[in-house]
């Protein structure tokens, strides 16, 4: 028998990561919007990197939990095209939650910038290469916007099913 709700571990990871991801996107926008000579601009970067490393670890843990969990089925009352869209959106969310922090880590490491995990220095893994670092900076910036777009679609879909569909299509109750 399939469960009616996602396992508690997945629900906790979902909401914890949602809060952290939105905070990371907001802090990234804030930092990049500051002038280069703004006081304390670079004080935020170690925190942003620390939470990025944390999110990278959390998404890996989340993938493991998802692979080992029995998940509720998508309601068969939801149209097939919406079911497919949900599957594509979930795949993109997982891929982007992995790629955004990974690209940020590579950008910093290959750019010769130190990475600390809440004060603990992480080893340099890659040789410094400023042009490639610039490439990863661009990737990190753009896929952050793509991630935010997919998150907005994910929220919009959940709200549509909650408030505009029949009660049996309410997918949000599975994650609450």
N, C-alpha and C positions, 0 to 999 in steps of 0.2 A: 504494500500500500504506500502510495506517495504522500508525503506530508502536505499539510495545508499551508504551512509557513516555512520560510527558510530557517535553517538551524540558527540557534542563538549566536554561535561564533560568527556566522556570515552576517547576521543582522548587526552585530556590534562592529565588525570590520567595515561594513557598508557605511554606517553613520559616522564612525571615527574618521574614515578616509574622506568622506564627503566634507566634513568640517575642515580637515587639514588641507585638502585640495583647494577648496575655495579660499582658504587663508593664504595658501601659497600663490595662487593666481593674483589675489589682491595685493600681496606684498611685492610680487614681481612687477605688477603694473606700477605700484607706488615707487619702487626703487628705480625703475627705468624712466619714470617721468621726472625724476629729480635732476636738476642741473649737476654736471660733474663736479662743480665746486661747492655744492650745497653742504652745509655743516652736517656731520654725522651720517652722510649718505652711505658710506661704506661700513657703518656699524651694523646695518641690517643684513648684509650679505652672509656673514657667518651663521646667523639664525636661519636664513633662507636655505642655505646649503645643508645645515643640520637637519631641518625638517624634510628637505628633499631626500637625504640619505635614509631618514626614518621611513618616508613614504615608499622608497624603493624596496626596503626590507618588508614593509607591510604588504605591498602588492605581491611580492613573492610568496609570503605567508598566505595571503588571501587566495592566490591561485592554487596552492596546495590544499587549503581547506575546501575550496570549490570542487577540486578534483576528487576529494575523498568523501564529499557530502552527498546525501540523497536530497534532491531539490524538488520543490513543487513543480507540477507541470503547468504550462501556459494553458489558460482556460480555452476549451475548444469553441466557446462562444465568441472569442475574439477573432475577427476576420484574418484569413491567411496572410494577406499582405501586411497587416499590422504585426502578426507574429514574426514574420520574416524581418521586418524593420526592427523589432525588439532584439532579435538575435544578432543582427548586424550591429546595432547600437551597443549591445553588451560586448561583443567582440572588440569594437573600436575603443570602448571605455577601458577594457583591460589592456589592450595594446598601447594606448596612449598613456595610461597610468604607469606603464612600464617605461615607455620611450621618453616621456618628458623628464623625469628625474635622471634617467640614464644619459640623455643628451646633455643635461646640465652638469652631471658629474664629468663626462668626457670633456666638455667645453672648459671647465675649470682646470682639470688635471692636465690636459694637453696644452692649455694656455699658461701653464707654470704657476697657477694660483693654488695656494694651499686650501685643502678641504679639511674642515674639522667637524667632528660629530659631537656637538655639545661640549666643545673644548678638547676633545681627544683628537690628535692629528691622525689623519688617515694617510697611508703610504701613497707616494707617487707611483702610478702604475704605467704611465705613458710618457714617452719623450716629448719635450716641449716642441710645439709646432704652431706658431701664431696664426698662419693662414687657415690651417685646419680648425683651430680653435674658433676663429671668426665664422667659419662655416657652421660649426656646431652651435654657436651663439644664435645664428639665424634660424637654424632648425629648432632649437629650444624655444625661441620666441614664437615662431609660427605654429608649432604643434601645441603650444600652450593655448593659443586661440582656438585651434581645432578641438582640443579637449574641452574647453569651456563651451563651445558650440554643441558638442555631443552631450555634455552634461545638461545644458538647457533643453535640448530635445528629449533627453531621458526624463527630466522633471516634467516637461510639458506632456509627454505621453502618459506618465503616471497620473497627472492631474486630469487629463482627458478621460482616462478610464475611471477615475474616482468620481468625477462630478458630471460627466456628460454621457457615460454609458450606463447600462443596467448594473445593478449592484453586484451581480456575479462576476463582472469584469473588473472589479476593483482589485488591481494588482498591488496597491500600496499596503493593504492589510497583511500581505505576505511578508513584508519587510518591517512591519511595526512590532 
